[in-house]
Amino acid sequence: MNTLDGFITYWGIQNGWIGEVNPLMRALFQMDPLVFQMYKIGLSIFLIVLLLKFHHLKSVLIRILLIVASTIYSFILCIHGYWVYILLPK
């Protein structure tokens, strides 16, 4: 999801349809779009490794936090996709 969002965001910014609001991601994008993409991909890989390493934990709090984070990120991805869709030249 994070990688897909990175590509959608890159496409929207490059075409002038959207801007990056997150200050860290905006700075990375301004430094170099490749750095922006590599950070997004690296973050996804890091989180997958963490999940695989700690999959045995039965903590309800961790499960709730993962569900909340996934839900919020899914919503953000949908918003980014929608913005790019409505801003596409017709």
Secondary structure, DSSP 8 states (H G I E B T S, - for coil): -HHHHHHHHHHHHHTTS----SHHHHHHHHH-HHHHHHHHHHHHHHHHHHHHHTTT---HHHHHHHHHHHHHHHHHHHHHHHHHHHHS--
